[in-house]
Amino acid sequence: MPLHPRCRSPAWLLAALLAVPAAPAQTAAEAPVHPLEHRIWNTRTQHFISGAELESGLQGARFVLLGEVHDNPGHLGIRRDLITALLRDGRRPAIAMEQFDREHQAALDRARSDAPRDAEHVKEATRFNTAGWDWPHYAPFVQLALDHELPLLAANLSRVDAFRVSAGGAAAVLGAAAVSALHLDNPLPDTARLKLERLIEEGHCGKAPPSILPGIVNAQRARDAVMAQALTRHAATGAVLIAGNGHVRSDFGVPHYLAQYAAGTTIAVVGLLEVRDGKTAPADYYAGDDPEYDFIAFTPRTPRPDPCRDIRFRPRPA
């Protein structure tokens, strides 16, 4: 989720981990057409591809991870179309969503039992966080899962637990056995760790006190590991993850943990990236030696206020 001027404390920021930072956008009237808008890049073959080719590239993957910038409404339709293409091919994947915390799974399941086709009932039963997430951006995925009778997974670690991990470490919150089961006791490779640290610093506009950054790294890792674990429970039929671009990255995100749960499992990662001024080549958006995404769908930017303008931090309450 992009940082927002209403942010005032690290507790809120933990909920925002970790979308690709977006540059302030021009209005639609001012912005020229960017040469990458509405184009799709295959990072492995280094070629532009069509939407049909992207759909084909996802068909053989056991796990399909679809990123987003959370406040970009254009990202909804792209991902809905990709999931629909999987269904046309006969797939029956579980739909896992960052937007539901894992402790809401039981309420979600009860809501489906009570009203099998009613997405609004799911929203109410799970106390969907409409302050943190724009429900109209996610209701179509819930409805799609209900209409096709697909498993719907509450995949995320809650904001409260993420904050507690940040403050006290994963073992203190989740327990030593869970830390081992989630592979959080295995350190990230140095290159991936440095990338994560740098993106967290950038995502906090360079204003976060250095003392809190290690805790935020721990919270990010815990969230990614928990989402990966939710997916692996449906490895037999496959699963699709709806989450922010930062969570679906192959270097330190959910795919890093999926690879440890099930070595050799096929994973396809699609990043939905907003175009940026001065960055007109696909290679400007990823690490050429080890791409974070298998495919990148480039989209227009959503106009938004400067997310760094008013951000400030208060001392954490004792």
GIVEN-V385403 format. One record per run of one state. SS is the DSSP state (H for helix, E for strand, L for the rest). FROM is the first residue (numbers start at 1). TO is the last residue. Records with the same first field share a line. If there is no record, write none. Layout:
SS->FROM-TO / FROM-TO
This chain:
L->1-9 / 15-39 / 43-46 / 50-50 / 59-62 / 67-73 / 89-93 / 115-118 / 126-134 / 148-151 / 157-158 / 169-169 / 175-175 / 182-189 / 204-209 / 233-238 / 243-244 / 249-253 / 262-266 / 275-275 / 277-278 / 280-281 / 286-294 / 300-318
H->10-14 / 51-58 / 74-88 / 102-114 / 119-125 / 135-147 / 159-168 / 170-174 / 176-181 / 190-203 / 210-232 / 245-248 / 254-261 / 282-285
E->40-42 / 47-49 / 63-66 / 94-101 / 152-156 / 239-242 / 267-274 / 276-276 / 279-279 / 295-299
